[in-house]
Amino acid sequence: MDMSGTKTNTKTGPKRLKKLVQPQEVIVWYVLPAIRRVLTNTLINEHHMPQTEIAKKFRLTEPAISQYKDKEGKKNTRGNKVTFEPEVMTEILESARRIAEEDSYAPREVQRILKFIDNGKFLCKFHRQYGITHENCKICMDDEI
């Protein structure tokens, strides 16, 4: 059980979506896996990168990477709950290109995407969708924090 009182399953995330209070919780449980999913599938399908190499670049295990791979007929791919705006997808695809061409490394690119999501105020959309927010919530856009 986490600090918000939500029972968590480390494989699937929080049992109840609307118990996430902080935007960072939404990032960890939903946005980060979705970024990894898009990057993984793009690197495999468009850049023909083997799963073993992707695992090394992300500093994850091969089984962890396989959780993000789209599988025929399966809807349980990790990170499939988030749909990104076209602007965010453009950044993710650019990051995949940079990783494939070794212009950058995966952790740096993931961080760059997360900053883009935060700076572009896309985080607010995800926080409203998956977190507890009141009608006039502006926590994601509060420049005084």
C-alpha positions as CSV (number, residue, x, y, z in Angstrom):
1,M,0.0,0.0,0.0
2,D,1.4,3.4,-0.9
3,M,1.1,6.7,1.0
4,S,-2.2,7.6,-0.7
5,G,-3.8,4.4,0.6
6,T,-3.9,2.7,-2.7
7,K,-2.9,-1.0,-2.9
8,T,-0.3,-1.4,-5.6
9,N,0.7,-4.3,-7.7
10,T,4.3,-3.8,-8.9
11,K,3.4,-5.6,-12.2
12,T,0.3,-3.7,-13.1
13,G,0.3,-0.5,-11.2
14,P,-2.3,1.0,-8.8
15,K,-5.6,-0.9,-8.4
16,R,-7.6,2.3,-8.6
17,L,-6.5,4.9,-11.1
18,K,-8.0,7.9,-9.3
19,K,-5.9,7.4,-6.1
20,L,-2.8,8.9,-7.6
21,V,-2.2,12.3,-6.1
22,Q,1.1,13.5,-7.4
23,P,1.8,14.1,-11.1
24,Q,5.1,12.2,-10.6
25,E,3.1,9.0,-9.6
26,V,1.2,9.3,-12.9
27,I,4.6,9.6,-14.7
28,V,6.0,6.5,-13.0
29,W,3.0,4.3,-13.4
30,Y,1.7,5.4,-16.9
31,V,3.8,7.9,-18.8
32,L,7.2,6.3,-18.4
33,P,6.1,2.8,-19.4
34,A,4.2,4.3,-22.4
35,I,7.4,6.2,-23.6
36,R,9.4,3.0,-23.2
37,R,6.8,1.1,-25.2
38,V,6.8,3.5,-28.1
39,L,10.6,3.7,-28.1
40,T,10.9,-0.1,-28.0
41,N,8.5,-0.8,-30.8
42,T,9.9,2.0,-32.9
43,L,13.5,0.7,-32.4
44,I,12.4,-2.8,-33.3
45,N,10.1,-2.1,-36.2
46,E,11.6,0.9,-37.9
47,H,15.3,0.7,-36.9
48,H,15.5,-3.1,-36.9
49,M,17.3,-3.1,-33.5
50,P,17.4,-6.5,-31.7
51,Q,15.8,-6.7,-28.3
52,T,19.1,-7.5,-26.6
53,E,20.6,-4.3,-27.9
54,I,17.6,-2.3,-26.8
55,A,17.9,-3.8,-23.3
56,K,21.5,-2.7,-23.1
57,K,20.7,0.8,-24.3
58,F,17.9,1.2,-21.7
59,R,20.0,-0.5,-19.1
60,L,17.1,-2.9,-18.5
61,T,16.8,-6.7,-18.8
62,E,15.5,-8.4,-21.9
63,P,12.4,-9.6,-20.1
64,A,11.7,-6.1,-19.1
65,I,12.0,-4.9,-22.7
66,S,9.7,-7.8,-23.9
67,Q,6.9,-6.4,-21.7
68,Y,6.9,-3.3,-23.8
69,K,6.8,-5.1,-27.2
70,D,3.5,-5.1,-29.0
71,K,2.3,-8.6,-29.4
72,E,-0.3,-10.0,-31.9
73,G,-3.7,-10.3,-30.3
74,K,-2.6,-9.2,-26.9
75,K,-3.8,-6.0,-25.3
76,N,-1.8,-6.3,-22.1
77,T,1.4,-4.7,-23.4
78,R,2.9,-2.6,-20.7
79,G,2.5,1.1,-21.3
80,N,-0.6,0.8,-23.5
81,K,-2.9,2.9,-21.4
82,V,-1.5,6.3,-22.5
83,T,-2.2,7.9,-25.9
84,F,0.3,10.6,-26.7
85,E,-0.5,13.9,-28.5
86,P,1.1,14.2,-32.0
87,E,3.7,16.7,-30.7
88,V,4.8,14.2,-28.0
89,M,4.9,11.4,-30.6
90,T,7.1,13.5,-32.8
91,E,9.6,13.9,-29.9
92,I,9.5,10.2,-29.1
93,L,10.2,9.2,-32.7
94,E,13.0,11.7,-32.8
95,S,14.5,10.2,-29.7
96,A,14.2,6.7,-31.2
97,R,16.2,7.9,-34.2
98,R,18.9,9.5,-32.0
99,I,19.2,6.3,-30.0
100,A,19.4,4.1,-33.1
101,E,22.0,6.3,-34.7
102,E,23.9,6.6,-31.4
103,D,23.6,10.3,-31.3
104,S,22.4,10.0,-27.8
105,Y,21.7,7.3,-25.1
106,A,18.3,6.0,-24.0
107,P,18.1,7.4,-20.4
108,R,19.0,10.9,-21.7
109,E,16.3,10.7,-24.4
110,V,13.7,9.5,-22.0
111,Q,14.5,12.4,-19.7
112,R,14.3,14.8,-22.7
113,I,10.8,13.5,-23.5
114,L,9.7,13.8,-19.9
115,K,10.8,17.4,-19.8
116,F,9.0,18.1,-23.1
117,I,5.8,16.6,-21.6
118,D,6.2,18.7,-18.5
119,N,7.2,21.9,-20.3
120,G,4.5,21.5,-22.9
121,K,1.9,21.1,-20.1
122,F,0.9,17.6,-21.5
123,L,1.5,16.3,-18.0
124,C,-1.6,18.1,-16.8
125,K,-3.7,16.1,-19.2
126,F,-2.3,12.8,-17.9
127,H,-2.7,14.0,-14.3
128,R,-6.4,14.8,-14.8
129,Q,-6.9,11.5,-16.6
130,Y,-5.2,9.2,-14.0
131,G,-4.9,11.3,-10.8
132,I,-7.0,12.9,-8.2
133,T,-7.6,16.5,-9.2
134,H,-10.2,19.0,-8.2
135,E,-12.0,21.1,-10.7
136,N,-9.5,24.1,-10.6
137,C,-6.3,22.0,-10.2
138,K,-3.3,23.8,-11.5
139,I,-0.5,21.8,-9.7
140,C,1.1,20.8,-13.0
141,M,1.3,24.4,-14.2
142,D,2.3,26.1,-10.9
143,D,5.4,28.0,-11.6
144,E,5.8,28.9,-7.9
145,I,6.6,25.4,-6.9
